[in-house]
Amino acid sequence: MSSQVSTIKERLSITDVVSSYIRLEKAGNYMRARCPFHNEKTASFYVSPARGTFRSFGCGKGGDIVSFVEAIEGLTFKEALARLADRAGVELVYEKKSPEDYRKTLLIKINEEAKDWFVSNLEQDASAREYLRGRGLTPETIREFSLGVALAGWDGLVTHLRHKGFKDNDIVDAGLAIEGGRGIYDRFRTRIMFPIRDGLGRTVAFTGRVIPGTETDKDVPTKDGNSTRVESKYVNSPETPIYSKSNILFGYDKAKGTLLRENRALLVEGQMDLLMAYQAGTHGVVAVSGTALTDSHLGLLKRFTDNLVFSFDADGAGVKASERSIEMALRAGMNVEMVLIPEGKDPADIIKDDPDAWKAIVSDRKHIIDFLLFVFAKAGVDERERIRNVTKHVLPAIASLPNALEEAHFVKKTAEAMSMDEMTIRKEVQKIRSEVGKDEKSETPPIEKTDTLKRYQIIEEELLAYLSLETPYKEYVQRQYERIRGKTYDEIQTLLSPERKESILFKRDIQWNGEQPKDSSADELLYEFEKALLEEKLRRITLLLRKAEKEKNKEDTDTYLLESQNILHAIHTLQAPTH
């Protein structure tokens, strides 16, 4: 495998690979661009053609062509290597595929064939085309998302797939047919079909929406005098070896690039909302399919962004229905915001009527806790009801925040909104957090981007790059650095990995290029480093505090609470340099 990787790297330059995703410009011996992995105004992303590596000095990402494709496409190492091998004309030789791998490949092939058949059927169904046009979808969007139709009849797709050489048991296992007393029959009939794709864009499942005005869309009377729909409005593929609802987001394959560039994901409820949002230019949009938001969904999104935007009804009912999802996202360390959808509307309706109104709504998003306070802490409501609402809906969200600084901020805002003492609010938050800890389902640890350097590590690399130069100010900077770090310069050097040493040299060459840095730049670096290191200590103490609260260890809780307060004080009293 290593020889194949070497061959790929020989055939593909890192400049060519990276420039196929982002625009590079010459910068001395390097190539430069605005980083595709985070938002920035000043370019901090550099490519070294000589070394065959890249580095972002803004977020800390770095590596070779394989790790670049992994990061920008959200792929595994194996998937990224396969993508590059195709481009380089290199045939990868793996160990023999397992029967499970062969089976998954077959089931994907069957779903792709079904998708093509559904697409071809759309021209035969005027009512389906009329419905899609009536909802505001353009022919371009319909084609891009491969929308199609499952025709009336019991075995149209089954017959088609048999003619293509697929076996009945495989068609069933692909989620496209159901076994009956007289054989198998189509799972989807008389429905508009929405293909569900995995992260690589392969069709793995479907959602079928009943076509309005058809027999399956009618309500029939029941014996008790009520009525019921002949069939469900929406039918989803079952769980299969290639499809797990909790691991796949609708639209994710098309959203990945935008999530990375814009550093934000918009979560909507249904396929039609997503299609219309995408059509209106909101490309960083995803939807869950027939299930609640899961930790796996959040993990997919966190490959590209820590910012998640929900959309809710104006009356707060949507918030109550999504509270668990909100708290999960907050615990995962995501910055959660919301867009306020007018009551009685959904995104698809708004976009159809006025795309500009939709853009205004999205741009006017608010932090979720600010919104919760707006909804549930309104003045003029019975005071006891306000307290109950805030306790039930606002404080659990604050308790889900993994960041102590954010928690302190929103505890203060809540206390002000309720005209209460901060300590009272804080104690209630701690109580809720302790109770949540009893719920096994809520014990999911925060999801972190392990491949991205923390802020203090990024600044530390800049300091070490500075200290690798001979400057009149070097001795002073080294003393201050050792004071902040609590280790000697030589001790730090022994702890650095080869990758980080390479990054430091990379940074030195680019940042100063043989020139003497200004003394003031070192003071700024020392200040930012000390602040970032204190914030990292606060993060770690906060995790220990959460654990102590969950275990009801009062002694440790008091110790960590006092320590966190001391760190917060140190952060607030830290003096920034004046130049």
C-alpha positions in Angstrom: 0.0 0.0 0.0 2.8 2.4 0.9 4.3 2.1 -2.6 0.9 2.8 -4.2 0.7 6.0 -2.0 4.1 7.0 -3.1 3.2 6.5 -6.8 0.1 8.6 -6.4 2.1 11.4 -4.8 4.7 11.2 -7.6 1.9 11.6 -10.3 -0.1 14.3 -8.5 1.4 17.5 -7.2 -0.2 19.0 -4.1 -0.6 22.3 -6.0 -2.7 20.6 -8.7 -4.8 18.8 -6.1 -5.5 21.7 -3.9 -6.1 24.2 -6.7 -8.9 21.9 -8.0 -10.8 22.9 -4.9 -9.7 26.4 -4.1 -7.9 29.2 -5.9 -4.2 29.5 -5.0 -1.9 32.5 -5.6 1.9 32.7 -5.6 3.6 33.7 -2.3 7.4 33.4 -2.7 8.3 29.7 -2.6 4.7 28.9 -1.5 1.2 29.0 -2.7 -1.4 30.9 -0.6 -5.2 31.0 -0.3 -8.0 31.7 2.2 -8.4 28.6 4.3 -11.2 26.3 3.0 -11.6 24.8 6.5 -12.7 28.0 8.4 -13.9 31.5 7.8 -11.2 34.1 7.4 -10.6 37.5 5.7 -6.8 37.2 5.5 -5.3 34.2 3.8 -3.6 31.9 6.3 -3.6 28.7 4.2 -0.2 27.8 2.6 0.9 25.0 0.3 4.6 24.0 0.0 5.2 22.5 -3.5 8.7 21.4 -2.4 7.5 19.6 0.7 4.2 18.3 -0.8 2.4 19.6 2.2 -0.2 22.2 3.2 -0.8 24.1 6.4 -3.5 26.4 7.7 -2.2 28.8 10.3 -5.7 29.9 11.2 -7.1 26.5 12.3 -4.1 24.3 12.4 -5.0 21.8 9.8 -2.1 20.4 7.8 -0.7 17.4 6.0 -0.3 15.9 2.5 -2.6 15.5 -0.5 -4.4 12.5 1.1 -5.2 14.3 4.3 -6.3 17.4 2.3 -8.8 15.4 0.3 -9.9 13.6 3.6 -10.6 16.9 5.2 -12.2 18.8 2.4 -14.4 15.9 1.2 -15.2 14.4 4.7 -13.8 11.0 3.6 -11.9 8.2 5.3 -8.3 7.7 4.4 -9.2 4.7 2.3 -11.9 6.7 0.4 -9.6 9.7 -0.1 -6.9 7.4 -1.4 -9.3 5.8 -3.9 -10.4 9.2 -5.1 -6.8 10.3 -5.7 -5.9 6.9 -7.3 -8.6 7.3 -9.9 -7.3 10.8 -10.7 -3.7 9.5 -10.9 -4.5 6.4 -13.0 -3.2 4.1 -10.2 -5.0 0.8 -9.6 -5.2 0.2 -5.9 -4.6 -3.4 -4.8 -6.3 -4.2 -1.5 -6.7 -7.4 0.4 -9.5 -9.6 -0.8 -12.9 -8.0 -0.3 -15.1 -9.6 2.3 -18.5 -11.0 1.3 -20.0 -8.1 3.3 -18.3 -5.6 1.1 -19.3 -7.3 -2.1 -22.9 -7.4 -0.8 -23.0 -3.7 0.0 -21.6 -2.9 -3.5 -24.4 -5.0 -5.0 -27.2 -3.3 -3.0 -25.9 0.1 -3.9 -26.0 -0.9 -7.6 -29.6 -2.1 -7.2 -30.6 1.3 -5.6 -28.8 3.2 -8.3 -30.7 1.2 -11.0 -34.0 1.9 -9.2 -33.2 5.6 -9.1 -32.6 5.7 -12.8 -35.9 3.9 -13.4 -37.8 6.3 -11.2 -36.3 9.3 -13.0 -37.3 7.9 -16.4 -40.9 7.4 -15.1 -41.4 11.1 -14.3 -42.1 12.0 -17.9 -45.0 9.5 -17.9 -46.8 11.1 -14.9 -48.3 14.5 -15.5 -49.8 14.7 -12.0 -46.4 14.2 -10.3 -44.8 16.8 -12.6 -47.6 19.3 -11.9 -47.2 18.8 -8.1 -43.5 19.4 -8.3 -44.0 22.6 -10.4 -46.7 23.7 -8.1 -44.4 23.5 -5.1 -42.0 25.8 -7.0 -39.3 23.3 -8.0 -37.5 24.1 -11.3 -36.6 21.4 -13.8 -32.9 22.0 -13.0 -33.4 21.2 -9.3 -35.5 18.2 -10.2 -32.7 16.9 -12.3 -29.9 17.7 -9.9 -31.6 15.8 -7.1 -32.8 12.9 -9.4 -36.4 13.2 -8.4 -38.6 10.5 -10.0 -41.8 8.5 -9.8 -42.8 5.1 -8.6 -45.7 4.1 -11.0 -49.0 2.5 -10.0 -49.0 -1.3 -10.0 -47.6 -3.9 -7.7 -44.4 -5.1 -9.5 -43.2 -2.5 -12.0 -39.8 -2.0 -10.3 -39.4 -5.6 -9.4 -40.0 -6.7 -13.0 -37.5 -4.0 -14.2 -34.8 -5.1 -11.8 -35.3 -8.8 -12.7 -34.8 -7.9 -16.3 -31.5 -6.3 -15.2 -30.4 -9.6 -13.8 -31.0 -8.9 -10.0 -32.3 -11.7 -7.8 -35.5 -11.4 -5.7 -33.7 -11.7 -2.3 -31.3 -9.0 -3.3 -34.1 -6.6 -4.3 -35.7 -7.2 -0.9 -32.5 -6.7 1.0 -32.0 -3.4 -0.9 -35.2 -2.1 0.7 -37.1 -1.9 -2.6 -39.5 -4.8 -2.3 -41.6 -6.6 0.2 -42.2 -10.3 0.5 -45.8 -11.4 0.3 -47.7 -14.7 0.1 -47.4 -14.8 -3.7 -43.8 -13.5 -4.0 -42.3 -10.0 -3.8 -43.9 -6.7 -4.7 -42.8 -3.1 -5.0 -42.4 -1.2 -1.6 -43.0 2.2 -3.4 -46.1 2.6 -5.6 -47.7 5.8 -7.0 -45.2 8.1 -5.2 -42.8 10.9 -6.0 -39.4 9.5 -5.2 -36.6 11.3 -3.4 -33.3 9.5 -3.6 -31.3 9.4 -0.3 -27.5 9.4 -0.9 -24.5 8.7 1.3 -21.6 11.0 1.8 -20.0 9.8 -1.5 -23.2 10.6 -3.5 -24.3 6.9 -3.9 -28.0 6.2 -3.7 -28.7 4.0 -0.7 -32.4 4.6 0.1 -35.5 6.5 -0.8 -38.4 8.6 0.6 -41.6 8.2 -1.4 -44.3 10.9 -1.1 -47.8 10.0 -2.2 -48.9 11.8 -5.4 -51.8 14.2 -4.6 -55.1 13.2 -6.0 -54.3 9.5 -6.5 -56.1 6.6 -4.9 -53.4 6.3 -2.3 -53.9 9.9 -1.3 -57.6 9.5 -0.3 -59.1 9.2 3.1 -61.6 6.4 3.6 -64.2 6.1 6.4 -63.7 3.8 9.3 -66.2 1.9 11.3 -66.1 4.4 14.2 -67.1 7.2 11.9 -63.7 8.7 11.5 -61.5 8.5 8.5 -58.0 7.3 7.7 -55.6 7.6 4.8 -55.3 4.6 2.6 -51.5 4.8 2.8 -49.0 6.9 4.7 -48.2 10.3 3.1 -44.5 9.4 3.3 -42.8 6.0 3.1 -39.1 5.6 3.8 -36.8 2.7 2.9 -36.2 0.4 5.8 -32.9 -0.1 7.5 -30.6 -2.1 5.3 -26.9 -3.1 5.2 -26.2 0.2 3.3 -28.7 2.5 4.9 -29.0 3.5 8.6 -31.3 6.5 9.2 -29.3 7.6 12.2 -26.1 7.8 10.1 -27.3 9.6 7.0 -28.5 13.1 6.4 -30.5 14.0 3.3 -28.6 16.5 1.1 -25.3 15.9 3.0 -23.4 14.8 -0.2 -24.2 18.2 -1.9 -23.8 20.3 1.2 -20.3 19.2 2.2 -18.3 21.8 0.3 -20.6 24.7 1.4 -20.5 23.6 5.0 -16.7 23.8 4.8 -16.6 27.2 3.1 -19.4 28.9 5.0 -18.7 27.1 8.3 -22.4 26.7 9.0 -25.1 24.0 8.6 -28.8 24.7 8.3 -31.1 21.9 9.5 -34.6 21.7 8.0 -37.4 19.2 8.6 -38.2 17.7 5.2 -37.0 17.1 1.7 -39.1 19.8 0.1 -37.8 22.4 2.5 -34.3 21.4 1.6 -34.8 21.4 -2.1 -36.4 24.8 -2.1 -33.7 26.2 0.2 -31.0 24.8 -2.1 -32.7 26.2 -5.1 -32.8 29.6 -3.5 -29.0 29.5 -3.0 -28.8 28.1 0.6 -26.5 25.2 -0.3 -25.3 24.3 3.2 -28.6 22.7 4.1 -29.4 19.1 5.4 -32.4 17.3 6.6 -33.1 14.2 8.7 -35.1 11.4 7.0 -37.8 9.8 9.1 -35.9 10.0 12.4 -34.7 12.4 15.1 -31.3 14.1 15.1 -28.6 11.7 16.4 -25.1 11.9 17.7 -23.9 10.3 14.4 -25.6 13.1 12.4 -23.8 15.7 14.6 -20.6 13.8 14.0 -21.0 14.1 10.3 -21.7 17.8 10.5 -18.7 18.4 12.8 -16.4 17.2 10.2 -17.0 20.5 8.5 -18.5 23.0 11.0 -19.3 23.6 14.6 -22.2 26.0 13.7 -25.7 24.5 13.4 -28.8 26.5 12.6 -32.3 25.1 13.3 -35.6 26.4 11.9 -38.7 26.6 14.1 -42.2 27.8 14.2 -42.7 31.3 15.7 -44.9 30.1 18.6 -42.2 28.0 20.3 -43.9 24.7 19.6 -41.2 23.7 17.3 -38.6 24.4 19.9 -40.3 22.2 22.5 -40.4 19.3 19.9 -36.7 19.7 19.2 -35.4 20.3 22.7 -33.5 17.0 22.9 -31.8 17.7 19.5 -30.9 21.2 20.7 -29.4 20.0 23.9 -27.5 17.2 22.1 -26.0 19.8 19.7 -25.0 22.1 22.6 -23.4 19.2 24.5 -21.5 18.3 21.3 -19.8 21.7 21.5 -21.7 23.2 18.6 -22.7 26.8 18.4 -26.5 26.5 18.0 -28.6 29.2 16.4 -32.1 29.4 14.9 -34.1 31.0 12.2 -37.6 32.1 13.1 -40.1 30.7 10.6 -43.5 32.6 10.7 -46.3 30.7 12.2 -48.3 28.5 9.7 -45.4 28.6 7.2 -42.6 26.3 6.3 -39.3 27.2 4.5 -40.6 25.8 1.2 -43.7 28.1 1.2 -41.6 31.1 2.1 -39.1 30.5 -0.6 -41.8 29.9 -3.2 -43.5 33.2 -2.4 -40.4 35.3 -1.8 -36.8 34.0 -2.0 -35.5 37.3 -0.7 -37.7 37.0 2.4 -36.1 33.6 3.1 -32.6 35.1 2.8 -33.5 37.8 5.3 -34.9 35.2 7.7 -31.7 33.2 7.5 -29.4 36.2 8.0 -31.5 37.2 11.1 -30.7 34.0 13.0 -30.2 34.2 16.8 -28.3 32.2 19.3 -30.6 29.5 20.6 -30.5 30.5 24.2 -31.2 34.1 23.3 -34.2 32.9 21.4 -35.4 30.6 24.3 -35.2 33.6 26.6 -37.2 35.6 24.2 -39.9 32.9 24.0 -40.1 31.7 27.6 -39.0 34.7 29.7 -41.5 37.3 28.2 -42.5 40.0 30.6 -46.2 40.4 31.4 -46.7 36.6 31.8 -47.7 35.2 35.2 -44.5 35.2 37.2 -44.8 31.5 38.3 -45.4 30.4 34.8 -42.3 32.4 33.6 -40.2 30.6 36.3 -41.6 27.2 35.3 -41.0 27.8 31.6 -37.5 29.1 32.1 -36.7 26.2 34.4 -38.1 23.7 31.9 -36.9 25.1 28.6 -34.1 27.6 29.1 -31.9 26.2 31.9 -31.5 22.7 30.5 -30.0 24.3 27.3 -27.6 26.3 29.5 -26.7 23.2 31.4 -25.8 21.5 28.0 -23.2 24.1 27.2 -19.7 22.6 27.5 -18.0 26.0 27.6 -17.8 27.6 31.0 -17.5 31.1 29.5 -20.7 30.7 27.5 -22.4 29.3 30.5 -21.4 32.2 32.7 -22.6 34.6 30.0 -26.1 33.1 29.7 -26.5 32.5 33.4 -26.0 36.3 33.8 -28.5 37.1 30.9 -31.1 34.8 32.4 -30.7 36.3 35.9 -31.2 39.8 34.4 -34.2 38.6 32.4 -35.8 37.1 35.5 -34.6 39.8 37.9 -32.9 37.1 40.0 -29.5 36.5 41.6 -26.9 34.9 39.4 -26.0 32.3 42.0 -29.6 31.1 42.2 -29.7 30.5 38.4 -26.3 28.8 38.5 -27.4 26.4 41.3 -30.5 25.4 39.3 -28.3 24.8 36.2 -26.0 22.6 38.2 -29.0 20.7 39.6 -30.3 20.1 36.1 -27.0 19.0 34.9 -26.7 16.5 37.7 -30.1 15.1 37.0 -29.4 14.8 33.3 -26.3 12.8 34.1 -28.6 10.0 35.5 -30.1 9.6 32.1 -27.9 7.1 30.2 -29.0 8.5 26.9 -27.8 11.9 27.8 -24.3 10.8 28.7 -22.8 11.3 25.3 -19.5 13.1 25.6 -18.9 16.2 23.5 -17.8 15.4 19.9 -14.5 17.1 19.2 -12.5 17.6 16.0 -9.5 15.7 17.0 -7.6 16.5 13.8 -7.7 20.3 14.5 -5.2 22.0 16.8 -6.6 23.9 19.7 -6.2 27.7 19.7 -3.5 27.7 22.3 -1.5 25.1 20.3 -1.8 27.3 17.1 -0.5 30.4 19.0 2.2 28.3 20.7 3.5 27.3 17.2 3.8 30.9 16.3 5.8 31.6 19.6 8.1 28.7 18.9 8.6 29.9 15.4 9.6 33.3 16.8 12.0 31.6 19.3 13.7 29.8 16.4 14.9 33.2 15.2 17.8 35.1 16.6 16.3 38.4 17.9 17.3 40.9 20.6 14.0 40.2 22.3 14.4 36.4 22.3 15.7 35.9 25.8 12.8 37.9 27.3 10.2 36.1 25.2 11.6 32.7 26.2 11.4 33.6 29.9 7.8 34.7 29.6 6.9 31.7 27.5 8.4 29.3 30.1 6.6 31.1 32.9 3.2 30.7 31.1 3.8 27.1 30.0 5.3 25.9 33.3 8.1 24.1 31.4 11.5 24.9 30.0 12.0 25.6 26.4 14.2 22.5 26.1 11.5 20.3 27.7 8.9 21.6 25.2 11.2 20.7 22.3 11.4 17.1 23.4 7.6 16.9 23.6 7.0 18.1 20.0 6.0 15.6 17.3 7.9 15.6 14.0 4.7 17.0 12.4 4.5 20.0 14.7 8.3 20.7 14.3 7.7 20.7 10.6 4.7 23.1 11.0 6.8 25.5 13.1 9.5 25.7 10.5 6.8 26.1 7.8 5.3 29.0 9.8 8.7 30.6 10.5 9.6 30.6 6.8 6.3 32.0 5.7 5.7 34.6 8.4 9.1 36.3 8.5 10.9 35.0 5.5 14.3 35.9 6.9 13.2 39.3 8.2 13.4 40.4 11.9 10.0 40.4 13.6 8.8 43.5 15.5 9.2 43.3 19.3 5.5 44.2 19.7 4.4 41.1 17.8 6.0 38.9 20.6 4.1 40.8 23.3 0.8 40.2 21.4 1.7 36.5 20.9 2.5 36.1 24.7 -0.8 37.7 25.7 -2.9 35.7 23.3 -1.1 32.5 24.3 -1.6 33.0 28.0 -5.3 33.8 27.4 -5.8 30.8 25.2 -4.0 28.5 27.7 -6.2 29.7 30.5 -9.3 29.1 28.4 -8.1 25.6 27.7 -7.6 25.0 31.4 -11.1 26.3 32.1 -12.5 23.8 29.5 -10.8 20.9 31.2 -11.8 22.0 34.7 -15.4 22.4 33.4 -15.4 18.7 32.2 -14.2 17.6 35.6 -16.8 19.8 37.3 -19.5 18.2 35.1 -18.3 14.7 36.1 -18.2 15.6 39.8 -21.8 17.0 39.6 -23.0 13.9 37.9 -21.5 11.7 40.6 -22.8 14.0 43.3 -19.3 14.4 44.7 -19.7 17.6 46.7 -16.1 18.0 47.7 -14.8 17.8 44.1 -17.7 19.9 42.9 -16.8 22.7 45.3 -13.1 22.4 44.5 -13.6 22.5 40.7 -16.2 25.3 41.0 -13.7 27.4 43.0 -10.9 26.6 40.5 -13.1 27.6 37.5 -14.0 30.9 39.2 -10.3 31.6 39.8 -9.4 30.9 36.1 -12.3 33.1 35.0 -10.9 35.9 37.2 -7.4 35.4 35.8 -8.8 35.7 32.2 -10.7 38.9 33.1 -7.7 40.5 34.7 -5.2 39.6 32.1 -3.7 42.8 30.7 -3.5 43.1 26.9 -0.4 44.8 25.5 -0.7 48.5 24.5 1.2 49.6 21.4 
